[in-house]
Amino acid sequence: MTAKVKAAAAQVRCPTLLLLGSRDLMTPLKVGKELAKAITGSRTTVIDGAGHAMMSEAPDAVLDALRELVG
């Protein structure tokens, strides 16, 4: 991740949830976790077995994570 991306992520001040697919090849888990560290107070949910199209691969898991975010 570039310094510019990290700096932009550090400016995020709203509730943030990063949904990461454990098998995502476009945004690997390692990169997603690095981004999460750059966003203060962010939450991360890893959807096991999902790739980049997690909304179609694991719709229930995505919905559960979103419901948890908005309470």
A tleap script that builds the chain and sets N, CA, C and O, in Angstrom:
source leaprc.protein.ff14SB
mol = sequence {
  NMET THR ALA LYS VAL LYS ALA ALA ALA ALA
  GLN VAL ARG CYS PRO THR LEU LEU LEU LEU
  GLY SER ARG ASP LEU MET THR PRO LEU LYS
  VAL GLY LYS GLU LEU ALA LYS ALA ILE THR
  GLY SER ARG THR THR VAL ILE ASP GLY ALA
  GLY HIE ALA MET MET SER GLU ALA PRO ASP
  ALA VAL LEU ASP ALA LEU ARG GLU LEU VAL
  CGLY
}
set mol.1.N position { 0.848 -1.169 0.000 }
set mol.1.CA position { 0.000 0.000 0.000 }
set mol.1.C position { 0.893 1.231 0.000 }
set mol.1.O position { 1.898 1.283 0.709 }
set mol.2.N position { 0.525 2.196 -0.785 }
set mol.2.CA position { 1.350 3.397 -0.912 }
set mol.2.C position { 1.174 4.326 0.285 }
set mol.2.O position { 0.195 4.231 1.026 }
set mol.3.N position { 2.129 5.213 0.456 }
set mol.3.CA position { 2.060 6.200 1.529 }
set mol.3.C position { 0.858 7.110 1.341 }
set mol.3.O position { 0.238 7.531 2.317 }
set mol.4.N position { 0.525 7.415 0.097 }
set mol.4.CA position { -0.622 8.279 -0.193 }
set mol.4.C position { -1.931 7.611 0.256 }
set mol.4.O position { -2.809 8.271 0.813 }
set mol.5.N position { -2.053 6.324 0.016 }
set mol.5.CA position { -3.250 5.586 0.425 }
set mol.5.C position { -3.326 5.527 1.951 }
set mol.5.O position { -4.397 5.724 2.523 }
set mol.6.N position { -2.218 5.263 2.601 }
set mol.6.CA position { -2.191 5.223 4.069 }
set mol.6.C position { -2.583 6.570 4.654 }
set mol.6.O position { -3.335 6.629 5.627 }
set mol.7.N position { -2.082 7.645 4.075 }
set mol.7.CA position { -2.405 8.986 4.563 }
set mol.7.C position { -3.892 9.273 4.391 }
set mol.7.O position { -4.519 9.849 5.280 }
set mol.8.N position { -4.456 8.879 3.266 }
set mol.8.CA position { -5.885 9.090 3.032 }
set mol.8.C position { -6.711 8.255 4.003 }
set mol.8.O position { -7.708 8.733 4.545 }
set mol.9.N position { -6.304 7.024 4.220 }
set mol.9.CA position { -7.021 6.147 5.151 }
set mol.9.C position { -6.989 6.708 6.571 }
set mol.9.O position { -7.961 6.573 7.315 }
set mol.10.N position { -5.893 7.324 6.942 }
set mol.10.CA position { -5.754 7.893 8.283 }
set mol.10.C position { -6.713 9.062 8.507 }
set mol.10.O position { -6.960 9.445 9.651 }
set mol.11.N position { -7.253 9.627 7.439 }
set mol.11.CA position { -8.182 10.754 7.551 }
set mol.11.C position { -9.637 10.313 7.745 }
set mol.11.O position { -10.498 11.143 8.034 }
set mol.12.N position { -9.911 9.043 7.591 }
set mol.12.CA position { -11.282 8.539 7.733 }
set mol.12.C position { -11.716 8.681 9.184 }
set mol.12.O position { -11.006 8.254 10.095 }
set mol.13.N position { -12.886 9.284 9.399 }
set mol.13.CA position { -13.369 9.550 10.758 }
set mol.13.C position { -14.763 8.976 11.023 }
set mol.13.O position { -15.332 9.210 12.089 }
set mol.14.N position { -15.306 8.247 10.087 }
set mol.14.CA position { -16.632 7.673 10.278 }
set mol.14.C position { -16.507 6.179 10.602 }
set mol.14.O position { -15.460 5.577 10.365 }
set mol.15.N position { -17.576 5.585 11.146 }
set mol.15.CA position { -17.529 4.140 11.403 }
set mol.15.C position { -17.197 3.401 10.109 }
set mol.15.O position { -17.807 3.644 9.068 }
set mol.16.N position { -16.241 2.513 10.188 }
set mol.16.CA position { -15.754 1.838 8.988 }
set mol.16.C position { -15.680 0.338 9.214 }
set mol.16.O position { -15.115 -0.125 10.205 }
set mol.17.N position { -16.248 -0.404 8.301 }
set mol.17.CA position { -16.176 -1.857 8.324 }
set mol.17.C position { -15.491 -2.313 7.049 }
set mol.17.O position { -15.923 -1.966 5.949 }
set mol.18.N position { -14.438 -3.078 7.187 }
set mol.18.CA position { -13.788 -3.669 6.024 }
set mol.18.C position { -14.207 -5.123 5.943 }
set mol.18.O position { -13.905 -5.917 6.834 }
set mol.19.N position { -14.905 -5.468 4.872 }
set mol.19.CA position { -15.289 -6.852 4.615 }
set mol.19.C position { -14.241 -7.451 3.695 }
set mol.19.O position { -14.046 -6.987 2.571 }
set mol.20.N position { -13.581 -8.468 4.170 }
set mol.20.CA position { -12.487 -9.076 3.422 }
set mol.20.C position { -12.812 -10.529 3.123 }
set mol.20.O position { -13.245 -11.271 4.005 }
set mol.21.N position { -12.605 -10.925 1.896 }
set mol.21.CA position { -12.780 -12.326 1.529 }
set mol.21.C position { -11.462 -13.062 1.684 }
set mol.21.O position { -10.428 -12.604 1.201 }
set mol.22.N position { -11.498 -14.188 2.349 }
set mol.22.CA position { -10.258 -14.935 2.598 }
set mol.22.C position { -9.599 -15.434 1.317 }
set mol.22.O position { -8.406 -15.738 1.312 }
set mol.23.N position { -10.368 -15.520 0.226 }
set mol.23.CA position { -9.821 -16.009 -1.046 }
set mol.23.C position { -9.810 -14.932 -2.124 }
set mol.23.O position { -9.744 -15.237 -3.315 }
set mol.24.N position { -9.875 -13.686 -1.707 }
set mol.24.CA position { -9.895 -12.562 -2.651 }
set mol.24.C position { -8.514 -12.396 -3.286 }
set mol.24.O position { -7.523 -12.183 -2.588 }
set mol.25.N position { -8.460 -12.496 -4.601 }
set mol.25.CA position { -7.194 -12.341 -5.320 }
set mol.25.C position { -6.969 -10.904 -5.783 }
set mol.25.O position { -5.831 -10.510 -6.038 }
set mol.26.N position { -8.042 -10.116 -5.895 }
set mol.26.CA position { -7.907 -8.729 -6.348 }
set mol.26.C position { -7.476 -7.805 -5.210 }
set mol.26.O position { -6.687 -6.882 -5.412 }
set mol.27.N position { -7.999 -8.060 -4.022 }
set mol.27.CA position { -7.610 -7.324 -2.819 }
set mol.27.C position { -7.265 -8.372 -1.771 }
set mol.27.O position { -8.114 -8.747 -0.963 }
set mol.28.N position { -6.025 -8.844 -1.783 }
set mol.28.CA position { -5.637 -9.920 -0.871 }
set mol.28.C position { -5.863 -9.559 0.596 }
set mol.28.O position { -5.809 -8.391 0.982 }
set mol.29.N position { -6.114 -10.570 1.388 }
set mol.29.CA position { -6.379 -10.412 2.813 }
set mol.29.C position { -5.303 -9.576 3.499 }
set mol.29.O position { -5.611 -8.728 4.336 }
set mol.30.N position { -4.064 -9.811 3.153 }
set mol.30.CA position { -2.948 -9.072 3.746 }
set mol.30.C position { -3.087 -7.567 3.501 }
set mol.30.O position { -2.845 -6.771 4.408 }
set mol.31.N position { -3.471 -7.175 2.293 }
set mol.31.CA position { -3.623 -5.762 1.943 }
set mol.31.C position { -4.821 -5.163 2.679 }
set mol.31.O position { -4.745 -4.041 3.180 }
set mol.32.N position { -5.913 -5.902 2.743 }
set mol.32.CA position { -7.092 -5.432 3.458 }
set mol.32.C position { -6.818 -5.205 4.930 }
set mol.32.O position { -7.283 -4.224 5.511 }
set mol.33.N position { -6.068 -6.104 5.533 }
set mol.33.CA position { -5.732 -5.952 6.954 }
set mol.33.C position { -4.798 -4.760 7.171 }
set mol.33.O position { -4.897 -4.067 8.183 }
set mol.34.N position { -3.912 -4.529 6.240 }
set mol.34.CA position { -3.015 -3.370 6.323 }
set mol.34.C position { -3.820 -2.071 6.233 }
set mol.34.O position { -3.548 -1.114 6.958 }
set mol.35.N position { -4.804 -2.045 5.346 }
set mol.35.CA position { -5.670 -0.872 5.225 }
set mol.35.C position { -6.452 -0.657 6.516 }
set mol.35.O position { -6.595 0.475 6.976 }
set mol.36.N position { -6.952 -1.727 7.091 }
set mol.36.CA position { -7.713 -1.629 8.345 }
set mol.36.C position { -6.876 -0.998 9.454 }
set mol.36.O position { -7.386 -0.204 10.243 }
set mol.37.N position { -5.616 -1.343 9.514 }
set mol.37.CA position { -4.732 -0.763 10.530 }
set mol.37.C position { -4.562 0.737 10.340 }
set mol.37.O position { -4.331 1.462 11.307 }
set mol.38.N position { -4.673 1.204 9.114 }
set mol.38.CA position { -4.484 2.625 8.817 }
set mol.38.C position { -5.723 3.458 9.141 }
set mol.38.O position { -5.639 4.682 9.239 }
set mol.39.N position { -6.873 2.800 9.306 }
set mol.39.CA position { -8.125 3.509 9.607 }
set mol.39.C position { -8.431 3.340 11.088 }
set mol.39.O position { -8.830 2.263 11.531 }
set mol.40.N position { -8.242 4.400 11.840 }
set mol.40.CA position { -8.445 4.354 13.282 }
set mol.40.C position { -9.863 3.912 13.629 }
set mol.40.O position { -10.838 4.464 13.120 }
set mol.41.N position { -9.964 2.921 14.491 }
set mol.41.CA position { -11.263 2.461 14.967 }
set mol.41.C position { -12.045 1.607 13.993 }
set mol.41.O position { -13.205 1.283 14.250 }
set mol.42.N position { -11.438 1.239 12.888 }
set mol.42.CA position { -12.171 0.424 11.917 }
set mol.42.C position { -12.380 -0.987 12.451 }
set mol.42.O position { -11.647 -1.465 13.317 }
set mol.43.N position { -13.395 -1.630 11.909 }
set mol.43.CA position { -13.653 -3.028 12.227 }
set mol.43.C position { -13.429 -3.849 10.965 }
set mol.43.O position { -13.643 -3.374 9.850 }
set mol.44.N position { -13.001 -5.070 11.160 }
set mol.44.CA position { -12.726 -5.956 10.035 }
set mol.44.C position { -13.478 -7.261 10.217 }
set mol.44.O position { -13.468 -7.849 11.299 }
set mol.45.N position { -14.124 -7.706 9.163 }
set mol.45.CA position { -14.762 -9.015 9.144 }
set mol.45.C position { -14.192 -9.773 7.962 }
set mol.45.O position { -14.214 -9.287 6.831 }
set mol.46.N position { -13.683 -10.962 8.228 }
set mol.46.CA position { -13.158 -11.825 7.167 }
set mol.46.C position { -14.212 -12.885 6.871 }
set mol.46.O position { -14.667 -13.594 7.768 }
set mol.47.N position { -14.585 -12.979 5.622 }
set mol.47.CA position { -15.565 -13.973 5.200 }
set mol.47.C position { -14.798 -15.154 4.609 }
set mol.47.O position { -14.256 -15.081 3.507 }
set mol.48.N position { -14.771 -16.234 5.370 }
set mol.48.CA position { -14.019 -17.418 4.963 }
set mol.48.C position { -14.563 -18.012 3.675 }
set mol.48.O position { -15.771 -18.187 3.518 }
set mol.49.N position { -13.670 -18.316 2.770 }
set mol.49.CA position { -14.020 -18.955 1.522 }
set mol.49.C position { -14.500 -18.019 0.429 }
set mol.49.O position { -14.675 -18.439 -0.715 }
set mol.50.N position { -14.714 -16.755 0.765 }
set mol.50.CA position { -15.208 -15.804 -0.228 }
set mol.50.C position { -14.048 -15.140 -0.959 }
set mol.50.O position { -12.964 -14.946 -0.411 }
set mol.51.N position { -14.312 -14.803 -2.197 }
set mol.51.CA position { -13.341 -14.062 -2.994 }
set mol.51.C position { -13.775 -12.616 -3.107 }
set mol.51.O position { -14.382 -12.077 -2.181 }
set mol.52.N position { -13.476 -11.984 -4.221 }
set mol.52.CA position { -13.769 -10.564 -4.412 }
set mol.52.C position { -15.267 -10.297 -4.624 }
set mol.52.O position { -15.739 -9.185 -4.388 }
set mol.53.N position { -16.001 -11.305 -5.062 }
set mol.53.CA position { -17.447 -11.157 -5.308 }
set mol.53.C position { -18.239 -11.687 -4.120 }
set mol.53.O position { -19.188 -12.455 -4.285 }
set mol.54.N position { -17.843 -11.273 -2.930 }
set mol.54.CA position { -18.417 -11.855 -1.714 }
set mol.54.C position { -19.923 -11.649 -1.587 }
set mol.54.O position { -20.595 -12.456 -0.945 }
set mol.55.N position { -20.468 -10.590 -2.180 }
set mol.55.CA position { -21.918 -10.379 -2.079 }
set mol.55.C position { -22.698 -11.478 -2.793 }
set mol.55.O position { -23.819 -11.795 -2.395 }
set mol.56.N position { -22.132 -12.052 -3.821 }
set mol.56.CA position { -22.810 -13.165 -4.489 }
set mol.56.C position { -22.309 -14.518 -3.986 }
set mol.56.O position { -23.025 -15.516 -4.063 }
set mol.57.N position { -21.091 -14.548 -3.476 }
set mol.57.CA position { -20.522 -15.802 -2.983 }
set mol.57.C position { -21.011 -16.157 -1.574 }
set mol.57.O position { -21.205 -17.330 -1.253 }
set mol.58.N position { -21.207 -15.136 -0.743 }
set mol.58.CA position { -21.609 -15.363 0.649 }
set mol.58.C position { -22.562 -14.245 1.092 }
set mol.58.O position { -22.241 -13.482 2.003 }
set mol.59.N position { -23.730 -14.149 0.449 }
set mol.59.CA position { -24.627 -13.026 0.742 }
set mol.59.C position { -25.084 -12.954 2.199 }
set mol.59.O position { -25.211 -11.859 2.747 }
set mol.60.N position { -25.329 -14.079 2.823 }
set mol.60.CA position { -25.790 -14.059 4.212 }
set mol.60.C position { -24.715 -13.532 5.153 }
set mol.60.O position { -25.012 -12.777 6.079 }
set mol.61.N position { -23.477 -13.924 4.920 }
set mol.61.CA position { -22.372 -13.443 5.763 }
set mol.61.C position { -22.168 -11.948 5.590 }
set mol.61.O position { -21.891 -11.245 6.562 }
set mol.62.N position { -22.301 -11.455 4.369 }
set mol.62.CA position { -22.173 -10.014 4.111 }
set mol.62.C position { -23.301 -9.266 4.810 }
set mol.62.O position { -23.061 -8.251 5.463 }
set mol.63.N position { -24.517 -9.756 4.679 }
set mol.63.CA position { -25.665 -9.114 5.309 }
set mol.63.C position { -25.518 -9.105 6.832 }
set mol.63.O position { -25.803 -8.090 7.469 }
set mol.64.N position { -25.086 -10.194 7.412 }
set mol.64.CA position { -24.882 -10.256 8.864 }
set mol.64.C position { -23.864 -9.220 9.322 }
set mol.64.O position { -24.066 -8.553 10.337 }
set mol.65.N position { -22.778 -9.086 8.582 }
set mol.65.CA position { -21.741 -8.106 8.950 }
set mol.65.C position { -22.257 -6.682 8.844 }
set mol.65.O position { -21.943 -5.848 9.693 }
set mol.66.N position { -23.046 -6.390 7.812 }
set mol.66.CA position { -23.604 -5.057 7.649 }
set mol.66.C position { -24.629 -4.743 8.736 }
set mol.66.O position { -24.684 -3.624 9.247 }
set mol.67.N position { -25.429 -5.727 9.078 }
set mol.67.CA position { -26.425 -5.541 10.150 }
set mol.67.C position { -25.724 -5.236 11.470 }
set mol.67.O position { -26.175 -4.384 12.236 }
set mol.68.N position { -24.642 -5.919 11.727 }
set mol.68.CA position { -23.880 -5.684 12.957 }
set mol.68.C position { -23.314 -4.262 12.989 }
set mol.68.O position { -23.267 -3.633 14.046 }
set mol.69.N position { -22.888 -3.765 11.840 }
set mol.69.CA position { -22.335 -2.421 11.771 }
set mol.69.C position { -23.372 -1.356 12.103 }
set mol.69.O position { -23.092 -0.430 12.864 }
set mol.70.N position { -24.559 -1.483 11.539 }
set mol.70.CA position { -25.577 -0.448 11.740 }
set mol.70.C position { -26.431 -0.677 12.990 }
set mol.70.O position { -27.213 0.188 13.387 }
set mol.71.N position { -26.273 -1.836 13.594 }
set mol.71.CA position { -26.945 -2.134 14.861 }
set mol.71.C position { -28.390 -2.226 14.766 }
set mol.71.O position { -29.061 -2.472 15.768 }
savepdb mol mol.pdb
quit
